[in-house]
Amino acid sequence: GLLWFDLSSRRWEFDTRGIEAKEISDDVVEHMSERMTRLAHGMQSGLKLSACLGSRFDAETLLKGISENDFDIDEFLRFAVEFGYLREISSGKFMWAHDQIQQAAYELIPVTRRESFHLLLGSRMFLRTTSAEMDDDLFTIVGNINIGIRLMKSKHQKLEVARLNLRAGEMAIASSAFNSAAKYLVLGIALLPNGSWREDYELTVRLYDGATEAIYVTGDFDRLSTIIHTPLLHARRLEDKLNTYYILVRYLIASGQLNEAISKSINVLAQLGEILPEHVDNKVYAEEVEHVKQSLVNLSEDDLFNLPLMTDERKLACMQFMNVVFVAAYCSDPLLASILVFRMVRLSTGHGICNISAFAFGLYGTWLVSAVNSDFESGYRMGCLAINLMNRLEAKEFIPRVYTSVYAWINIWKEPFQAGLGKCLEGYDAGALSGDTECAVYCLFQYASCALYNCGEDLSTLERSVRLYIRRGIQYRQILPTKFLVTLHDLILRLIDSKESSYSIFFDSQEEALYQEGLESDISICRYILLKRKFHAFFNGDMDAAAQFLEMSSGYPTGPNGRSSHLTSGVVLDGLIAFHFARKEQENEIRWRNIGEDVIDLTRQWAKSSNWNFSNKLYLLEAEYFFLEDDETRALAKYEQSIKAASDHHFIHEEGLAFERAARFHLHYGRNEEALVCLSQTKKCYKSWGAHGLVNYIERTVAELDKVQRTR
């Protein structure tokens, strides 16, 4: 009873909810199709044609597809609506009452004639469609012709259809339908004759350009590898190879081949006239710093905002390549990454601004707030300029890159950590829409990393989200940012006391293997793995392991580049570890004390710029300092201040940590009851956070303390 013909209303009726809950069997479709064969020839012709126009179509489109005197279109549409095959959704616009009814109508076309039927329909529509109407009907026309393309023999006709597929592919890219675009463009390439690079050069270049972009975005790297080198071999001019080089560099970065991506980019930039230093040392870096500062002399943010537009095609291409390879350099060659930023800024001030300039100024802002400068005010203003310039130029495709630089690297020094989380997710949505899949996945990583390390978001919710983000990264074949997400996810699994390994789930590998791979080309993943290990060890009370990871991570500095929010968490942990060992190891007290005091000085500077984000951390570090100094009164006051600030600013994980450190403080002075109270609060915080692994650790600590008390 899901589908029946109502004799009183003379139309097909169906149970919509029932159909949605249960797939219609093939025999029902066959039954409907058999009933349709009893209709008049004209009605059958109308149903067959309509079935090839999609789930929705208009009368004008149908009219273009009928042969002369085949049937009366008004009579057919009136009949189809009356019998319940179609619904008129507005004047002259129709939709199938159900997709299975459309399928039954399509079954009226004999299988052996379907290719020719589609080809004739598409050809008629093409011939009857004006240039002004073509964009409205293009996908329907091309879709039908493509089904019958095997029957087309004429070289001229194939070239004409290749052009139609190019147009359809470019339209699909413009609307972010990259899977459809790839199908159109790959078929267009298949229709090209052997001599197309000589005889139909412009068409061939555009088809390959579009196809490589669309295939890259869909993550079909196997298919990409089969076509990406062809334009590099046959294109006559460097300008005609640039898009292919650009996609090749993106592919190399996505697959983790960072050094090769950098090498390719430097080579292309040299051909474009932008010579980058082969080896970047401190002297070269200092010279580049001076050059970029000179380019900005006497230019205010308003002056930069109102710079003229860049028109030099080669300079625009240089901006594009420096923009895309920045990520690779940031991960493997920090000094080169800064030089890329400086060069983009200099091109913008010297030759005018373009969409990429918004990202360039954002990155320059991250350099200003970096460890070598810590100019938070200037960096914040540069970040505001980046946002405003992006909006002025309507450069929506740069939202993921600009938002990453501004909200994940700059604004954390002025605004609450929590304020940037939503912007990172907006960046992902924008990147997925525009095809900037690499930065889209990085936006997910920045969100998740800040949510865990800095905000203390609910771990069970975050675990589910990050699991989904990893799948998206794998779908896009963005291996590099996905490695970071997997590392983060594995830490979450440890914190919630799961026995799963994220490395095994998604990479069929182990953490150490990923670390060893990073030693070859990507020091940033090594740095992130060590942060993960240090964090887990410290929160679980394994101070020796935490100190070991502190020492190891000193070999992977970020250099003069921007600092993501999670790096601040690592710095604070370094200070806490240092004060612990300054109390424990008298022979190394001075060394550890110096490390801890340096972190206090740094955190005090941060707290001055953003009290919300860093005051609780500063109070905790100061508490540990006074603990070292044996100043009980001031230490206790600082612990209480840290606990209150963490609670007020919604950092539940750091509130728990402050209680735990206060408990250690009380234990040192033999105040076991006070320590138990603090540990009880620690457990409460960690339980609220969802860190069941840490709850178990605190319970074991309390049990050991109770045991000691009972033996006294």
N, C-alpha and C positions, 0 to 999 in steps of 0.2 A: 503494500500500500503506500510506497513512497511517491509513485508517479502513476497517473491515470488520466484517461480522456473523459471529460465530463460531457455527457450527451445533452444535458439541458443548456449548458452555456456554450457547447460546441467548441471547447478549447482544452488544451492540456493544463492540468493542475498537478501540483506537486507539494510535498511536505518539505519545506526548506530546511527546518531544523533537523528533520530526520535524515535528509540527504547530506547535510553537513556532518552528521555524526556517523554516517555509514556510506562508504563509497558505492556508487551505482555499479552493478555488475555489467559485464560486456553484453550479456544477452538482453538486458533492458535497452541498451543503446541499439542493438540489432533490431529489437522489436519496434522501437520508434522509427528507425530508418526504414524498416519494411512498410510501416504504415505510411511513411512519406512517399514511397514509390507509387502509391495509389493516387497521389495528387496529380492534378493536371500538369502537362509538360512545363508550362510557363512558371507554375508555382515551384516545381522542382528546380528549374534553372535559377530562380531567384534565391532559393535556399542554398544551393551549391555556391553561388557567387558570394552570398552574404557570409557563408561559413569561412570563406578565404579572406575576409576583411578584418578579422579579429573579433574580440568580444564586444566592441563598440564600433559603430560606424555611422555615417550620415547618408542621407539620400543622394546627395551630390556625388559622393564617392562611389556609391553603388551604380549610379547612372553612367559614370565613366567606364565601368567595367562590362556593361552588357553589350552584346552584339545587336545589330539592327533588328527590330521587330521580334526580338526574343520573347519579351513579355512586357506588360504594362507595369511600370514600376510603382505607380500609385496604387493600382489594384493589388499588386503583390504585397506591398507593405501593409495595406489595410487588412488583407487576409491573414498575414503572419501575426499581426497584433491580435486580431480577433481570435485566432486559434491558439494563442498563448505561446507561440514560438519566440516572438520578440516583444519587447516593451519599448514604448516611445517615451524617452526620458526628457525630451524637450522638443520643440518644433523642428521636425526634420532630422532628429538624432535618435538613434535606436541602440538597444543592447539586447543580447540574447537573454532569454528568461533564465537559462541555466547553461553552464558550459557543456553539460552532457547532451542538451538539445542541439547545441552547435555541433558537437561531435557527430551526432546522428545525421545531421544535415550534410556534414562533410563526407560521411560514409556513402552518400549517394553518388559520389564521384568514383568511378572504377579505379582501382589501384593502378592499373596499367596506363591510365590516362591522366593521372594526377600531375605529373611533371609538365605535360603539354598544357593542361588546363591552367595551371598557375602561370606558366610562361605567357600564354595568350592573354590572360587577365591582366598581368602586370604590364605587358606591352601595350594593350589597349589603353590602360590608365595613363601610361607614360605619354602616349601620343595625344591624348585628350586633355592633358594637364598643362596649364600655362606656366610660364616661369614664375609668375607671382604666386601661384598656388602650389608650386612644387614642394616647398618645405613642409606644407601641411600634409601632403600625401606621400612624401618620399619614402618613409619606412614601409608603408603598405606596398608601394610599387616595387621597391627593391626586394622586399621579402618574398613577394610572389615570383619575380623574375629569377631570383637566386635558386628557388626550388627547382626550376626547370632549366637551369643554366647548362646542364649536361647536353641538352638537345641543341644548343646554340653552336654553330660551326663557323660562322663568319668572323674573321679577325676584326673587322670594323665594328661588328655588333658587340664582340667581347670587350673591345676597348671602351665602347660607349657604356657598357654595364660596369666596367671597372671604374669609370668616372662617377657613375651613380653610387657605387659602393664607397668610393672615396668621400663623396659628399655626405652620404649617410653616416660613415664612420666619424667624420669630423663633427657632424651634428651630435652624434652620440657622445663623443668626448666632451663637447661643450655642455652637455646635460649630465655629465658624470656617469653615463651608462657605459662603463669601460668594457664589460664583457661583450655587450652587443657590438661596440665599436671594434673590438678585436676581430670578431667574426666577419664583419663587413670588410675590414681592411685586409685581412689575410686572404679572403676570397678575391678581393680586388687584385692583390699581388698574383694570385694563381691564374688570373685571366690575362696577365700581361704576356705578350709574345716574347720570344727569345731575345729579340733585338731592341727591347724597350729602353734600355739605357742609352741607346743611340737615337732611336726614332721617337720615343715618347718620354723624354728625359724628365720634364717637370712633373708629369703624372706619376712616374715611377718614384721620384724622390719623395713626393708628398705621401704616397701610399706607404712607403717604408717608414717615413717619419712618424706618421700616425699609428702604424701597426706596432712599432717598437714601444711607443709611449703607452698605448692601450694594453699591450701584453705585459709590460713591466708592472703596471698598476694592478693587474689581475693576479700577479704573482706566478704566472706560468713561465718560469725561467727556462724550462726545457725547450719550449717553443721559441722563446726569445733567442736562445743560443743558436737556433737554426737560421735566423735571418739577420741578426744584428751586425754581422761582419760584412754582409753583402754591400751595403751603401759605402762602407769604408774602402772597399775594393774598387767600386765602379763610379762613385760620385766624382765629378770633374773639379769641383771647387771646394776649398776648405769650408766655406759657408754652408754648403750642402751636406757636409759631414757633421756639422756641429751638433745637431739634435741627436744623431746616433751616438756620438762621443758622450754627450750629456747623459743619455740613458745608460750607456755602458758604465760610466762612472757610478751612477746610482746603483746599478746592478752589482758592481764590485763592492760597494760599501755595504749594501744590504746583505751580501753573502759573506761579509767579514774579511774581504781581501783589501784591507785598508792601504797598505803600502803600494799596491798596484794602482789603486784608485788615485792616490796622491800623485804617483808617477805619471799616469795618463793625463791628469789635469794640468800638471806643470808643463808637460809637453805641448798640450793644446794652447795653454796660456802664452807660452813662448811664441807659438806660431801667430798668435793674435797680437803680439807685441808687448805683453806683460811678463817681464822676466822676473821670476822668483829666485831667491838664493838657493843654491843646491844644498848648502849646509848652513844651518842657522845656529850661530853661537851667541854668546852674550853681547859681543861687540856689534854684530849685525842687528841683533834685536834692539840695542840701544839706539842705533842709527835710525831704524824704522820708527821707533817711538818719537824721536826728534822730528822726523819728517811729518808724521801725522799731526803732531802738536802744532807744527808750523802751518799746516793746511787749515787748521781751525782757529788760528789767531784772528782776533777781532770779529769772529763770527758768533753771534748769539743763537739761541735755539730758534728764535723767530727768523733770523737770516737763513738758517739751514732749512727751515720749513718752507721758505719762499724761494729757494733756489730754482732756476729754470730746469726744464725736463732734459734728460739725457737723450740725444738723438744719434750719436755715433754707434752704428751697429756693432762694430768690433768691441767698443767699450762695454756695450750692453752684454755681449757674449762673455767678456771677461768677468763681469759681475755675476753672470749666471754660473760660471764654473767655480769661482771662488766661493759663492754661496753654497753650492752643493757639496764641495769637497771639505768645507769647514768641519763637518761632523767627523770625518775620517781623521783630519789633523788634530782635532780636539782630543780624540781617543788615543792617538799614537805619537803625536809630535806637537806638544803644547806650544812651543815657541813659534812654530810655523802657523798654528791656528791664530795666534795673535797677529802675526804679520798679514794674514789673509784679511782679518778685520780691518787693519790699518789701511791696506790697499783699497778695500771697498770704500772706506770713508774718503780717502784721497780722490778716488775716481768720482765720487759723488760731489765733492766740493770743487773739483777741477773741471768736470765735464757735465755736470747736471745730475739731477736725481732721477731715479726710476723706482719701480716697485721694490726692488731688492734693497734700495737704500734704507727703507724702513727697518729691515732686518739688520743691515750694517750698523745703523746708529744704535739699535738695541744691543747688538754685540759690543759696540764700543762702550755702552753703558755698563755691561757686565765686566768689561776690563777695568773701568773706573772703580767699581765696587770690589774688585778682586783683592787678594791678599797683598799684592804689591802696591796698591793704592789706598784702598779702603775709603775712597771719596764717595760716601753714600749719597750726599746731597746732589753732587754733579751727576752721578750715575742715575739717580732717580729722575732728574730732569731730562736726561737723555732717553730714558725709558718712556717718559711721557711724550717726548718728541717722536719716538718710534711709533707709538700708538696713533698719535695725531696725523703723522705723515701717511701711515698706512690707510687711515680713513680718508684723508684728502685725495689720495691716489686711487681709492676704491680697490685696493690690492687685497681682496678677500682671500686669494690663494696663499697669501703670506701670513694669515692668522696663526697657523700652528707654529711657525718659526718665530714670529714676533712675540706671541704669547709665551713661548718657552723662555725666550731671553728676558722678557720683562717680568712675568709673573712667577717664574720658577727661579730666576737668578738675581733679579734686581730688587723687586718690591719686597722680598723677604727681609730686607734690611730696614724697611720703613713701615710695612703693614703686617697685620697678623698672618701667620702661616695659613690659617684656615681660609683667608680671603682669596688666595690664589687657586684653591683646589678646583672650584667650578670653572675657572678660566682654562685650566689644563684640559678638562673634559670638552669644553667648547673648541679648544684647539684640535682635539682628536676629531670631532665631528667635521670641522672645516677641512682638515687634511684628508679625511676619507672621501669627502665630497669633491675636492679639487684634484685628487690623485697624488697628493704629497704623503704617500703612505709611510715613508720612513719617519718623517717628523710627527705624523699622526700617532705612531706607536710610541715615539719618544714622549709625547704628551701624556700618554697613558702611564708610562714609567714615571714621569715627574710627579703626576698625581699620586700614584700608589706609594712612591718612595717618601714623599712629604707626609702623606696620610699615616704611614707607619712610623717613621723615625721622628717626625716633628710634631704631629698632631695627636698621635695616640688614638686613631680611629678604631672602632670596634673590629676586632681581628676576625671574627667569624664572617662578618659582612665583607670585609676587605679580602679575605681569602677567596671567597666566591667571585668577587670582582676581578681579582688578579688572575685567577684561573681562566676567566673569559678573555681577559686582555692578552694572555699568552696565546690562546687559540687564534685570536685576531692577528697577532704578530706572525704566527706561523702561516696563517692563511695568506698574508701579504708577502710572505717569504722574507720578512725583515729580521734576519737572524741576529744582528748586532743588538738592537734594543730588546729583542726577545730574551737574549742571554741575561740582561739586567733584570728583566721581569721574573725570569725563572729563579735567579739568585734571591731576589726579594721574596718570592713565593715560598722558597724553601725555608727562609728564616721564619716566615709566618707559620708554616707547618711545624717548625720546632717550637715556636712560642705557644701554639695551641695544643701541643703534645700529640701531634699526629705522627704516625709511624711511616707515612708516605715520604718519598723523596721526589721533589719536583724535577730534579735532573733526570731521574729514571723515568718519570711519567712522560716528559715531553722530549727529552733528548736521548733517552736510553743510554745515559752516561752518568758520570760522577762529577762532583764539584772540583776535585783535584785535576781531572782531565781538562776541564774548562779553564782552570787557573793556568795550567801549563801551556795551553793554546794561547792564552793572553800574553804570556811572556814573550811570544814571538812577534806580536804585532799590535796588541791592544792592551796597553797598560791600564786603561781605565777600568776594564773588567777585573783585572787583578786588584786594583784599589778598592773596587766595590765588594768583591768577595772578602777581602781582609776586613772591611768595615763590618760586614755581616758577621764574620767570625768573632771579631772583637766585641760587638754588641751582644751577641749570644753568650759569649764567655763571661763578660762582665755582669750581665743581669743574672747569670746563674752562679755567680760567686767564684768562678774559676779565674782568679786574678793572675796567676802565672801565665795561662794561655792568653789572657787579654793583653798582658805586657808583651808577650812574644809577637802578637799581631800588630801591636803599636809599633814595635821596632821594625817589622817587615814593611808596614805601610809607609814608613818614612822614605822608602826607596821609590815611591810612586807619587811625587808631588804633582799638583795640578798646574804648577807654573803660574804665569800671569793671566790665566783665563778665569772666567766667571766660576763661582762656587755654587753648586746646587745646594738646596736646603739640607740634604742628608749629611753633607760634609761638615756642617756646623755641629751636628750630633756627634760625629766622630771626634772632633776637636775637644768638645766638652768631656767626652769619655777619656781622652788622653790626659786631661788635667786631673780627673778623679783617680785614674790609675796611678798617675805620678805621685799624688799625695799619699795614696795607700802604701806605695813602696818607699816613699821617703820616711814613713813611720816604721816600716818593716826592716829596711836595709840601711843600717847606720853607715856602712862603708860607702854607699852610693847616695846618701841623703842629699848632698848638695846638687848632684846631677838631677835627681828626681824633683827636688824642690824647685830648681830653675825651670824645669818643664812645666810644673804646675803653676808657678807664678806667671810665666809667659802666657799660659792659657787664661789666667785670671785677667791679665792686662788686655788680652784680645777680646775676651767676653765682656769686659767692662766697656770697651769701645763699641761693641755690638749693642749692648743694652742701652747705651746712650742714644743710639739711633733708633732702636726698636725695643722699648721697655717691655712690651707685651711678649715678644718672642724670647727674650733672653734674660729677663730679670731673675726668673726662678733658677736658671742655670748658674747665673753669677752668684746668687745667694748660696747655692749648694757648694760651689767651688770655694767660696769664702768660708763656709762652715768647715769644709775639710782642711782648709789652711789653718784656721784657728784651732782645729782639732790637733793638727801637727804641732802647733805652738803651745799646746796644753792650756789653752784659754777656754775653759769649759763654758763660762757665761756667754761669751760672744759667739762661740761655736753653736751653742744651743739656740740662741736667738736667730742665727742665720739659718739653721735647719728649719725653724718654725716659719721664717719668712719665705723660704724656698717652697715649703709645703703649701702655704697659703697662696703664693703667687701661681704655682702650678695648678691649684684648684680653681682659682679665680679665672685663669686663662684657658681652662679646659684641657690641660695636658695631663690626663689621668695616669699615663704611664710614668711620667716624670714625678708626679705626686707620689706614686708608689715607690719610686726609686729614692726620693728624698726621705720618706718614712724608713725605708730599709737602711739607708746610710745613717740615719739618726739612731736606729736600733743598734748598729755596730758601734756607734759612739757611746751609747749607754752601756753596752756590754763591756767595753774597754774599762769603764770606771766602776764595773761591778753592779750597775743598776739594772738587774735582770727583769724586775717587774716593769720598769719603764720600757725596757727593750721589747718585752712581750706585747705591750700595748702598741708600740710602733709596728711590730711585725704583724699584728692583727690588722692594722690599718693598711699595711703593705699588701697583705693578702686580699683585702677588700678591694683595693684599687686594681690589682692585677686580675682579679675575678671579673670586675666590671669591664676591664679592657678586653677580656676574653683570652688572657694568656694563661691557660690551664697548666702549661708546663712550668711556668714560674710559680703558680699557686702551689704546685706539688713541691717545688724546691723550697718555698717558704715553710710549708707544712713540715718538711723534713728538718729544716733548721729549728723550728719551734719544738719538734719532738726531741731533738738532741739537747736543746736547752732545758726542756723539762726533765730529761734524764739526768743531766748534770745537777740540777737543783735537788732532785730526789736523793742523790748520792751524798749530798752535803749534810 
